[in-house]
């Protein structure tokens, strides 16, 4: 038995048109061809593949055979792949990035990230996204090292040479602890936070190595992951500052308490999009910056 021939893309399009229109005549109208041309193309396709794609006996409308149903899935896959290839090349020809490496600050509220990336997927379906989530100076480090073309970071690296900054709002940081923590029992005198373990997010880059941000406690535990910090706070192991959107449900449910501390009652954590000065953002990255800038603060 000889191997099946190689169908043309046009033959596959005709085959799909017949399936979608439900008849040869319907496919002819859709493609702007004569019905006889459609019938001839399907006949040639069946001859090349060596199988019958439609059962034409006893019905006025073509019905897919078992082989036809199997070929249909592959034909759709091939046609979709070609359409995706053409869309990607069209984007490249007008300067659209083929891939975007994005580094996000862990403090960026999840709702803002999901909103931006969901809209990005719809607006740029051909652009592959590589997402990294980091803390403090690690976002800027990735952009400076060219491992990310675009970053969203906090204020800790403002003024770094070689980076452009675009303000995109802020997130509120608030001091919290578990309800049974000593600091959660009522108004605290100045300096009370120094007597208890403070859970502090640490930097995995060298840009802010040795620097402390909003660290009050004389005893501190350093964590590289905000999720771990969140769990330890709810476990009553210490107190610490957290982005309000991340702990709002815990505060409402009583799993965490917002602390009354004279030295720190909360503060905005300024967010900014960053990119290398000598590499301006392309269309997709520029659109993403504008999306972040147009969002509500939380």
N, C-alpha and C positions, 0 to 999 in steps of 0.2 A: 504494500500500500504506500503510495507516494505521500510526501508531506503536503499539508495544505499550503496554498499560495499566500502571498502577502497582500491583503486588501489595501486599497487606497483610503486616504482620509475622507475623500468625497463619498466613496461607497459607504463608509461607516456613518457619515452624516445623513445619507439617504435612508439607510436602515433605521437610524434613530428617528428620523422624521416620520417614517411609516408607522413605527411603534407609537409615537406620541400623537400623531394625527388619527390613527386608527384605521387608515385606508390608504391605498396607493393614490387615489384622487386627492385626498386631503393633503398628503405629502407633496403632491405636485403643485397644489395651490400655495402651500407654505414656501416651497423652494422656487416657485415661478418657472416650473418646467412642465412639459407634457407628461401625461400619465404613462404613456408608452415608454418615455425615457426613464421614469422611475422604475417601472416593471423590468426594463432591460438591465438597469444598474443592479437591482436585487438579484436577478437571474445570474448575472456575472459574478456577484459576490458569493452566491451559493455554489456556483461552479468552482470558484477559486478555493473555497473552504472545503468543498466536498461534502456538505451537509445541507439539508433543507431547513431554512429558517422559519418559513411560514407554512401552515397547513391551509391550503386553498380549497380543499374538497369539502363540499357540503355546507359552505358558508359564504355569504357575500362579503364578509370582512376578513382580512388576513388574521389568522390566529398563530401566535408563536408556538413553534414546536418545542420539545424539551431542549434540543440543541440550540434553538433560537433564544430561549431564555438564558442559557449559559453564555451565549455569545453577547447577549444584551448587556450583561454586567461588565464584560471586558470592553465592549465598544464605548460604553459610558465613561469608563475609566480612562481610556485612550483619548476620547474627545475632551474630557475635563482637563487632562494633563496638557494637551495642546493649547487649550484655551488659557490655562494658567501660564504656560510658557510665553504665549503671545502677550498676555497682560504684563508679565514681568519685564519682557524686552521693551514693551511700549513705555513702561515706567522708567527704565534705564535710559532710554533715548531722550526723555525729558528731564533727566537729572535726578530721578527718584532713587533713594538708597535701596539696595537689594537687601541689606541687613542693618539692623540698628541694635547696638549694645547699650542698654540703659541701666544705670546704677541709681538705686533709690535709697534715700535715708530711711532707716527703720522707723523713724518718728512720723513719717508721712502717713496720715490716716488711711486705713485700708479702703474706706469708701471712696476716697479721692483716687487712689491707685486703680481700683476696679473701674471707676467711671472713665478715667482717661484711657486705660488699655482696652476696654470694651469698645469705646468709640474709635480708637486707633485701629483695631482689627477690622471694623466695618469700613473705615475710610481708606485704609491701605492694606488690602487683603494679600498683596504680593510681597510685602515687606516682612522678612523674618525678624522676630524680636528676640533678643537675648537679655534676660532680666537678671540683675544682681541686686541683692538687698544688703546694705552695709550700715555701719554706725559711724557717726562723728567724721573724722578726717578720712576714713577709708573710701568714701564715695569720691572725694576730690582726688585721692591718690590713684584711683582707677582711671579717672579722666586724664590726669597728668601722664600716666603710664600708657595711655592709648588703649587700655583694655576696655574702656567704655567711651563712646562718642558723646554721650549726654548723661548728665547726672542731676539729681535733685538732692540737695544737701542743706544742712543747717547753717547757722552763722559762724561756726567755729573756724572756717577757712576763708572768711571774707578778707579780701585784699591780697590773696595769693597771686603771685606773678604768673602770667601765662594763662589765666582763666578769665572768662567773661561771665558776669552774674546777671540774672534776670529775676527780680522779686516775684514770687508766686504765692504770697500769703504767709500764714503762720499756723501753728498749732499750739494750744495752751498746755503748758506743763503745770501739774499740780502735785503737791506732796501728799502721799497717801500711806496708809498702813492698815493692817487687819484690825477689826473692831476690838480685839482683846489686847492690842499693843498698848503699852503705857502712854504713848503720845496721843492715842486716840480717845483718851478719857475726858478731855476737856481742853480749855484754853491752856496753852503752855507758856511758861516764862521764857524770856530771851535766853538762848543758849541751851535749851532742853534737848534739842536735836543732837547736840554733840555727845550726849551721854549714851546714845543708842546706836546700834549698827545701822549704817546707811548703805543701802544697796545702790551701787553706782555702775552705770554702763561704761565700759572701757573701749578704747580705740584699738583696732587691729592694724592700724597703719602707723607710720613713723611721723606723720605730719603734726600730730598734736601729742606726741609721746611726752609723758611727764607732766602734762597740763591737766588741771582739774576744772570741772565745770559744775557750778552749783553744789559743790561738796562742802558740807557743814560738819558732818560727824567726824569725831576724832578716830572712830573705828569704822572702817568701810570694807565691804566685800565688793570685789570687782567682777563684773560679769560681761561677757562679750555678746550675750544674746538677750534681747528685750523680752522675749517670751519666757525665758528662765527667770528673769527679774520679776515679771508679773506673777509667776507661780509662787516664788519665794515670799513676795509681799503678801499674797493671800494666805500663805502658810504662817504668817506672823513672825518670820525670821528677822525682819528688819523693816525700815521705812525707806521711802525713796520717792523721787519725782517721776511721774509718768504722763504721757500724752493723754489729755482728758478723753478724747473719743475712745481710746482703748480701754479705759476703766469706767466709763460712764455707767454701763450696766451693772458693774460690781458695786459702784457707789449707790445706785438706786436699790439694789437688792440687799445692801448691807454687808456684802462680802469684804468691802474696803470702806475706809472712812477718810474723807478729806481732812487733813490736819490743820489745826489752827496754830501756826508758828509765826511769831513776829518777824523772824529773820527771812522767811520765805513763804509767801502765801500763794505763789503761782506767778508765772510769767510767760509771755509769748515766745515761742521758739520759731524764729524767722526762717522761712524756707525759700530757697532760690534754685533756679535751674542754672547749671554751669556747663560750659564747653570750652575747649581749647581756643585761644584767641586766633591762632593761625588756621584753624579748621572750622569755618562757619557751618552752622547746621544746615543740612539739606532740607528738602520740602517736608519729609515725614517728621524729622526732628523739630523743625520750626513749628509744624502744626501741633506737635505734642507739647511744646513749651507754651504755646498760646492756649491750649486746652487746660493745662495746669493753672495758668495765670487767670483764666476766666472762671475757675471754680470758686465756690464759697469757701471760707476759711477752713471749715471742718466737713 
